Amino acid sequence: MKRAASVLIGLIFSIGLWVGFLHKPNPAIGEDAPLVRQTTIQIAYTEYEWWLLKWADSSLTCRIFIDHDGLPKPEEVAEQCSIDVYKAWQSTPPCEPALVGSFDTFGCKGLYLHFVSNKPAQKELVIDLPLASAIISLEGCQPTIPENRCPTLPNLLISGQEPLPNERITAIEGAYADQPFYCEGESCLLPLTPTPLEGVEVVFWAVSSFGDTSPKYKAHVRVVETGVRQNPGESGWYIDVLSSQWQGNPLASCAETWQAFQPLGGPPLWLSSPSSTDLMASDEPYYYLAGRLISQGVVDASACPTGGLLPNGYADVCGLESARPYLQAWQNQFDAQILQAAIENGIPAQFLKNIFAQESQFWPGVFKAPFEFGLGQITDLGADALLLWNDQFYNQFCPLILAQEVCDKGYLHLSRDHQAMLRGALAIQAKADCPQCAAGIDLTNTFFTIPLFAKTIRANCEQVAQIVYNATGEMPGRVSNYEDLWRMTAANYHVGAGCLSYAVHQTVNNGLPLTWENIAQYFTEPCKSALPYVEKVTR
């Protein structure tokens, strides 16, 4: 995860990225003003009346009404009186009588609080109610994954959901490929028909008896004939639905984020999540990994003329042959955790394993590059993507390092020092060096941090969506394709958002389609390591 080379370029594009945060579209919900569902209730309470009086003559300056025991709070005084009165009260010194034991307050300055009365009262309280919603699924077929194939054309099923107990969904409305539809009741069946390869858009919402509607949701639907006939007169269909409201089989990794359909018939192997770890097993002759196993005493290469090692710490040919019985077991011992973490975080398992192969050859210890940690060789600068693009992770992690009131500002609004503290703490979490452990590696921590890297890859996928949108004003799937967007994600992980942003903007500015082949030619010299890196990750 090499970030240093792209720091200067990253600074050039940082302003554009920050501005983009304010304009990133939601691919599922329409552009209408946010819906608010509220109701007003009457609640009983005790009203307490206080006066602010002048010490000089006990004249009334302000009346304050509160709904709790004790003195009025400073903000209540400021709100119900004027700011000048509030400041005068706050700056009033203690009133000390001229004579000890005397109650004469003559000469005292400023204001004092005086309790007047309390009485039963009622007030209106406006409360927010949960909105109606709608979900989308298929009826007549549960597509087989990963190719999402149905033997016959199913129906698109849109179902309304009303969370209020005394209300119901009265209708489903929307538009399918710009053709409006209306269904009475809480559900709507739309027969699917073949679509262009780019799919069609469906906009839908639920109408409630409450008198309002759900938000307007979007779905992108693609229906393409497979061309493979099971029986005479029959054919199969590839059915893909992209929507935040989708209730069927899990969507292809990051497909909904990008609004990008996976390739027809399913993703390539490097973007797959196999059903079994046996299908992820590899037996690569990793010279770096072999060198580390020899150096740490796991492999005995003393029979080799040079002890099995080259001056740079890699194994030589003899050392590699000595390490072969150990290489396969070592590089595949993480597969179960990789598969589980990938599924839980919505990324391809094989892609995650390929990233580990290129970053560390599955050796999580620090050797080849200082201050790069774990299987994914994360750095403090590389931790930015995760902290920026995964709010749930940030909200859980930040309070472990900084005070809650500091974390509440959000990562973007933290000081540079606080951001650096979080990045450094996050990177250190992936550190696996352990002198007292077998092979000098803390394997327990290595297994534990695999989900951290899965979350980081997912955050990079989100960041790529922003980069493409900033450059084009379009959702990524409208201007690029699923595989090339994953290539961008690999590049973004390796050399950073600055390098990728520059290349994407240059491609768009020169009027070229946003393909990886076009983007690759605009990586600047410090960023060009992304090209062989992506080529190896996508093998």
C-alpha positions in Angstrom: 0.0 0.0 0.0 2.4 2.7 -1.3 1.1 6.2 -0.5 4.2 8.4 -0.3 4.7 8.7 -4.1 1.2 10.2 -4.5 1.3 12.8 -1.7 2.0 15.8 -4.0 -0.6 14.8 -6.5 -3.0 14.1 -3.7 -2.7 17.7 -2.5 -3.5 18.9 -5.9 -6.8 17.0 -6.0 -7.7 17.2 -2.3 -9.9 20.2 -2.7 -11.9 18.5 -5.5 -12.4 15.4 -3.3 -13.6 17.4 -0.3 -16.0 19.4 -2.5 -17.2 16.1 -3.9 -18.3 14.9 -0.5 -20.9 17.6 -0.6 -22.4 16.5 -3.9 -22.1 12.7 -4.0 -25.5 11.4 -5.2 -27.4 8.6 -3.5 -28.0 6.0 -6.2 -31.1 4.7 -4.6 -33.1 7.7 -3.5 -34.4 10.5 -5.7 -33.5 14.1 -5.7 -36.7 15.4 -4.0 -36.5 17.3 -0.7 -36.1 15.0 2.4 -39.4 13.7 3.6 -40.4 14.4 7.2 -43.2 12.5 9.0 -44.2 14.1 12.3 -47.0 14.2 14.8 -47.8 16.5 17.7 -48.7 15.2 21.2 -49.7 17.0 24.4 -47.7 16.2 27.5 -48.2 17.3 31.1 -45.3 18.8 33.0 -44.6 21.2 35.9 -43.8 24.8 34.9 -41.4 26.7 37.1 -41.3 30.5 37.0 -38.2 32.5 37.9 -37.5 36.2 37.7 -34.2 38.0 37.1 -34.2 41.1 39.4 -31.9 44.0 39.8 -29.9 44.1 43.1 -30.2 47.8 43.2 -34.0 48.1 43.4 -35.4 44.6 42.9 -37.1 45.7 39.7 -38.0 42.9 37.2 -35.7 42.5 34.3 -36.8 39.2 32.8 -39.2 36.3 33.4 -38.0 32.7 32.8 -40.1 29.6 32.5 -38.5 26.1 32.7 -39.7 22.5 32.9 -37.3 21.0 35.4 -36.2 21.3 39.0 -33.2 23.4 40.0 -32.0 26.7 38.7 -32.5 27.8 35.1 -29.6 26.7 32.8 -27.5 29.4 31.2 -28.8 28.6 27.8 -32.4 29.0 29.0 -31.6 32.4 30.4 -29.9 33.5 27.1 -32.8 32.2 25.0 -35.7 33.7 27.0 -34.0 37.0 27.9 -31.7 38.9 25.7 -28.0 38.2 25.2 -27.2 41.5 27.0 -29.2 40.4 30.0 -27.6 37.0 30.0 -24.1 38.6 30.0 -25.1 41.0 32.8 -26.3 38.1 34.9 -23.2 36.0 34.2 -20.9 38.9 35.1 -22.7 39.8 38.4 -20.3 39.5 41.3 -21.4 38.1 44.7 -23.5 40.6 46.7 -21.8 41.3 50.0 -23.8 43.5 52.5 -21.9 46.6 53.7 -22.3 45.4 57.4 -21.7 41.9 58.6 -25.0 40.2 59.4 -27.0 42.9 57.6 -29.5 42.1 54.8 -29.0 45.5 53.2 -28.1 44.9 49.5 -27.8 48.6 48.8 -24.8 49.1 46.6 -24.9 45.6 45.1 -24.8 45.6 41.3 -26.1 43.3 38.6 -28.9 40.7 38.6 -30.0 37.9 40.7 -32.5 35.0 40.3 -35.7 34.8 42.3 -38.0 31.7 42.4 -41.6 32.8 41.9 -43.9 29.7 41.6 -44.6 26.4 40.0 -47.8 25.0 38.5 -49.1 22.1 36.4 -49.0 22.8 32.6 -49.2 21.2 29.2 -47.2 21.6 26.1 -47.1 20.3 22.6 -44.3 18.0 21.6 -43.4 17.3 17.9 -42.0 13.9 17.4 -40.6 12.3 14.2 -42.2 9.1 13.0 -40.6 6.4 10.9 -41.3 6.8 7.2 -43.0 4.3 5.0 -40.6 2.4 2.7 -40.6 0.0 -0.3 -38.4 -3.0 -1.2 -37.8 -4.7 -4.5 -37.3 -8.4 -5.3 -38.2 -11.0 -7.9 -41.2 -13.3 -8.1 -40.9 -16.6 -10.0 -37.2 -17.0 -9.8 -34.3 -16.8 -7.3 -31.4 -16.2 -9.7 -28.5 -18.7 -9.3 -25.3 -16.9 -8.3 -22.8 -15.8 -9.3 -24.2 -15.5 -12.9 -27.7 -14.4 -11.7 -29.4 -16.8 -14.1 -33.2 -17.6 -14.3 -34.6 -20.3 -16.6 -37.7 -18.1 -17.4 -38.5 -14.4 -17.1 -39.7 -13.6 -13.6 -41.7 -10.6 -12.4 -40.3 -7.6 -10.5 -42.0 -7.4 -7.1 -42.2 -4.1 -5.3 -43.6 -4.2 -1.8 -44.5 -1.3 0.5 -43.8 -1.3 4.2 -45.7 0.8 6.7 -44.1 0.9 10.2 -47.1 2.7 11.9 -49.5 0.3 13.5 -52.7 2.1 12.5 -51.7 2.9 8.9 -51.3 0.8 5.7 -49.8 1.0 2.3 -52.5 1.9 -0.2 -50.6 1.9 -3.5 -47.3 1.5 -5.2 -46.3 4.0 -7.8 -43.3 4.7 -10.1 -41.9 4.5 -13.6 -40.3 1.5 -15.4 -38.1 2.6 -18.2 -39.9 6.0 -18.2 -43.3 4.3 -18.4 -45.4 5.2 -15.3 -47.2 2.4 -13.4 -49.7 2.4 -10.5 -50.8 -0.6 -8.4 -53.4 -0.5 -5.7 -52.5 -2.2 -2.4 -49.3 -2.9 -0.7 -47.4 -4.6 -3.6 -47.0 -4.4 -7.3 -45.9 -7.0 -9.9 -44.2 -5.8 -13.0 -43.5 -8.4 -15.8 -39.8 -8.2 -16.9 -38.9 -7.9 -20.5 -35.5 -7.9 -22.2 -33.5 -4.7 -21.8 -30.5 -3.1 -23.5 -27.1 -4.2 -22.1 -26.9 -1.0 -20.1 -30.2 -1.9 -18.4 -33.2 0.4 -17.6 -34.1 2.5 -14.6 -37.0 1.9 -12.3 -38.2 4.6 -9.9 -40.7 3.5 -7.2 -42.3 4.5 -4.0 -45.1 3.5 -1.6 -48.2 5.6 -0.8 -49.4 5.5 2.8 -52.9 6.0 4.4 -51.0 8.4 6.7 -51.3 10.9 3.8 -47.7 10.8 2.6 -45.3 8.6 0.6 -42.1 6.7 1.2 -38.9 8.2 -0.3 -38.5 7.7 -4.0 -36.2 4.8 -4.6 -34.2 3.8 -7.7 -33.3 0.5 -9.2 -31.3 -0.4 -12.3 -32.5 -3.5 -14.0 -30.9 -5.6 -16.7 -32.5 -8.6 -18.4 -30.5 -10.3 -21.1 -31.0 -13.7 -22.8 -28.3 -16.2 -22.0 -28.4 -17.9 -25.4 -28.1 -21.2 -23.6 -31.2 -23.3 -24.2 -32.1 -26.0 -21.7 -34.9 -27.5 -23.8 -36.2 -26.8 -27.3 -38.1 -23.4 -27.3 -36.7 -22.4 -23.9 -33.8 -20.1 -23.0 -32.3 -18.7 -19.8 -32.0 -15.1 -18.7 -29.4 -13.1 -16.8 -31.3 -11.0 -14.3 -29.5 -8.2 -12.5 -31.1 -5.6 -10.2 -29.1 -2.8 -8.5 -30.8 -1.0 -5.7 -30.4 -0.2 -2.0 -33.8 -1.8 -1.5 -33.0 -5.1 -3.2 -34.1 -8.1 -1.1 -32.8 -11.0 -3.2 -29.4 -12.7 -3.4 -26.5 -10.5 -2.3 -25.4 -8.0 -5.0 -22.1 -8.3 -6.7 -19.4 -6.7 -4.6 -19.6 -2.8 -4.8 -22.0 -3.1 -7.7 -24.7 -1.1 -6.0 -22.2 1.6 -4.9 -21.0 2.0 -8.4 -24.4 1.3 -10.1 -22.4 -1.0 -12.3 -23.6 -4.4 -13.6 -21.2 -7.3 -13.3 -20.1 -9.0 -16.5 -22.8 -11.2 -18.1 -22.6 -14.7 -16.8 -20.8 -13.6 -13.6 -17.5 -12.0 -12.6 -14.1 -13.3 -13.6 -12.2 -15.5 -11.2 -10.1 -12.7 -9.8 -13.4 -11.0 -8.7 -15.0 -14.2 -7.3 -15.8 -15.4 -3.8 -15.6 -19.2 -4.1 -18.0 -21.3 -2.1 -15.1 -23.3 -0.7 -11.6 -22.3 0.4 -10.3 -25.2 -1.7 -11.0 -23.1 -4.8 -8.8 -20.3 -3.4 -5.8 -22.4 -2.8 -2.6 -21.3 -4.4 1.0 -22.8 -4.8 3.0 -19.8 -5.9 6.8 -19.8 -5.7 7.1 -16.6 -3.6 10.8 -15.8 -3.3 10.2 -13.1 -0.7 8.1 -15.3 1.5 10.6 -18.2 1.2 13.4 -15.8 2.3 11.4 -14.7 5.4 10.7 -18.3 6.3 14.5 -19.1 6.0 15.5 -16.0 7.9 13.1 -16.8 10.8 14.3 -20.4 11.1 11.1 -22.0 9.8 13.0 -23.5 6.9 16.4 -25.0 7.1 18.4 -24.0 4.0 21.8 -24.6 5.4 22.6 -27.1 2.6 22.4 -24.3 0.1 25.8 -22.6 -0.8 24.6 -19.2 0.4 22.3 -20.4 3.1 19.4 -20.0 0.6 19.3 -16.2 0.7 20.2 -13.4 -1.6 21.7 -10.1 -0.3 18.3 -8.5 -0.5 16.7 -11.0 1.9 14.8 -12.9 -0.8 15.4 -16.7 -1.3 17.7 -17.8 -4.1 16.7 -20.8 -6.3 18.2 -23.3 -3.8 16.4 -21.6 -0.9 13.1 -21.6 -2.7 13.4 -25.3 -3.3 14.1 -25.9 0.4 11.1 -23.8 1.3 8.6 -25.4 -1.1 7.1 -27.8 1.4 6.2 -24.9 3.6 5.1 -22.2 1.0 1.8 -23.7 0.1 0.7 -24.2 3.7 1.7 -20.7 4.7 0.1 -18.8 1.8 -3.2 -20.7 2.2 -3.6 -20.7 6.0 -5.4 -17.4 5.8 -8.0 -18.4 3.2 -10.9 -19.2 5.6 -10.6 -15.8 7.3 -10.2 -14.0 3.9 -13.4 -15.6 2.6 -15.4 -14.8 5.7 -14.1 -11.2 5.9 -14.8 -10.7 2.2 -18.4 -11.9 2.4 -19.1 -9.8 5.5 -17.7 -6.7 3.9 -19.1 -7.1 0.4 -15.8 -7.5 -1.5 -14.5 -10.4 -3.7 -12.5 -12.9 -1.7 -10.1 -13.7 -4.5 -9.4 -10.0 -5.0 -8.5 -9.6 -1.3 -6.2 -12.6 -1.5 -4.5 -11.2 -4.6 -3.9 -7.9 -2.9 -2.2 -9.7 0.0 -0.1 -11.7 -2.5 1.2 -8.5 -4.1 1.6 -6.4 -1.0 3.3 -8.9 1.3 3.4 -12.4 -0.3 1.5 -13.3 2.8 4.4 -12.3 5.2 2.8 -9.8 7.6 6.0 -8.8 9.3 7.9 -5.6 8.7 11.0 -6.1 6.5 10.8 -5.0 2.9 9.3 -1.6 3.7 9.4 0.1 7.2 6.1 1.4 8.6 4.0 -0.8 6.4 2.1 -3.4 8.4 0.2 -6.6 8.0 -0.8 -8.8 5.1 -2.0 -5.7 3.2 1.0 -3.5 4.2 -1.1 -0.7 5.4 0.5 2.6 6.2 -0.7 5.6 8.3 -1.5 7.5 5.2 -3.2 4.5 3.7 -5.5 4.4 6.7 -7.1 7.6 5.4 -9.5 5.8 3.1 -11.0 3.6 5.8 -11.4 6.5 8.3 -12.9 8.7 5.6 -15.2 6.3 3.9 -16.5 3.9 6.6 -18.5 6.0 9.2 -19.4 3.0 11.2 -15.8 1.9 11.6 -14.7 5.5 12.4 -17.4 5.9 15.1 -16.2 2.7 16.8 -12.5 3.2 16.4 -12.0 6.9 17.1 -13.2 6.9 20.8 -10.6 4.2 21.5 -7.9 6.8 20.7 -9.5 10.3 21.2 -12.1 11.8 23.5 -15.7 11.3 22.3 -16.4 15.0 21.9 -13.4 15.3 19.6 -14.5 12.3 17.5 -18.0 13.7 17.2 -16.6 16.4 14.9 -16.1 13.7 12.2 -12.7 12.7 10.7 -12.7 15.6 8.1 -13.0 18.2 10.8 -10.4 16.9 13.1 -7.1 18.7 13.5 -4.2 17.4 11.5 -2.5 16.1 14.6 -5.7 14.2 15.6 -6.0 12.7 12.1 -2.4 11.6 12.3 -2.9 10.0 15.7 -5.9 8.0 14.3 -4.0 6.9 11.2 -1.0 5.8 13.1 -3.0 3.9 15.7 -4.9 2.1 12.9 -1.8 1.2 11.0 -0.1 -0.1 14.2 -3.1 -2.4 14.8 -2.0 -4.5 11.8 1.6 -4.9 13.1 2.4 -8.6 13.4 6.1 -8.6 14.5 6.5 -10.5 17.7 10.1 -11.5 18.6 8.9 -14.0 21.2 6.4 -15.7 18.9 7.1 -18.7 16.6 8.6 -17.4 13.3 8.7 -13.9 14.9 5.1 -13.4 13.8 1.9 -12.9 15.8 -0.4 -15.1 13.7 -3.3 -14.5 16.1 -3.2 -10.8 15.4 -2.7 -11.4 11.7 -5.9 -13.4 11.5 -7.6 -10.8 13.6 -6.7 -7.9 11.3 -7.9 -9.5 8.0 -11.3 -7.9 8.4 -9.6 -4.6 8.8 -8.1 -4.9 5.3 -11.4 -6.1 3.9 -13.0 -2.9 5.3 -10.2 -0.9 3.8 -10.7 -2.4 0.3 -14.5 -1.6 0.6 -13.6 2.0 1.6 -11.4 2.2 -1.5 -14.3 1.1 -3.6 -16.4 3.9 -2.1 -13.6 6.4 -2.7 -13.3 5.3 -6.4 -17.1 6.0 -6.8 -16.4 9.6 -5.5 -13.4 10.1 -7.8 -15.3 9.0 -10.9 -18.3 11.1 -9.9 -16.1 14.2 -9.3 -14.6 13.8 -12.8 -17.7 13.0 -14.7 -20.8 14.0 -12.7 -22.1 10.5 -13.3 -22.4 7.3 -11.3 -19.4 5.1 -12.1 -21.4 2.4 -13.8 -22.7 4.9 -16.4 -19.2 5.8 -17.6 -17.1 2.7 -16.9 -17.5 -1.0 -16.3 -17.4 -3.3 -13.3 -14.0 -4.9 -14.0 -12.3 -1.6 -14.7 -13.8 0.0 -11.6 -12.1 -2.8 -9.6 -8.9 -2.2 -11.4 -9.2 1.5 -10.3 -9.8 0.2 -6.7 -6.6 -1.8 -6.8 -4.7 1.2 -8.1 -6.3 3.5 -5.5 -5.3 1.1 -2.7 -1.7 0.8 -3.9 -0.8 4.4 -4.9 -3.6 6.5 -3.4 -6.4 8.7 -4.5 -4.2 11.5 -5.7 -2.6 9.3 -8.4 -5.9 7.8 -9.5 -7.8 11.2 -9.4 -5.2 12.8 -11.7 -5.3 9.9 -14.2 -9.2 9.8 -14.2 -9.5 13.6 -14.7 -6.9 13.6 -17.5 -8.8 10.8 -19.3 -12.1 12.7 -19.0 -10.6 16.0 -20.0 -9.1 14.5 -23.1 -12.5 13.2 -24.1 -11.6 9.5 -23.8 -13.9 6.7 -22.5 -13.2 5.8 -18.9 -11.6 2.4 -19.5 -8.5 1.1 -17.6 -6.5 1.1 -20.8 -7.1 4.9 -21.2 -6.7 5.7 -17.6 -3.4 3.8 -17.3 -1.6 6.1 -19.8 -2.1 9.1 -17.5 -0.5 7.8 -14.4 2.5 10.1 -13.6 6.0 8.7 -13.1 5.7 8.4 -9.3 2.4 6.6 -9.7 3.3 4.1 -12.5 3.9 1.2 -10.1 0.1 0.9 -10.1 0.3 -0.6 -13.7 2.2 -3.8 -13.0 0.5 -4.0 -9.6 -3.0 -4.0 -11.2 -1.9 -6.4 -13.9 -0.8 -8.9 -11.2 -3.8 -8.5 -9.0 -6.2 -9.2 -11.9 -4.4 -12.4 -13.0 
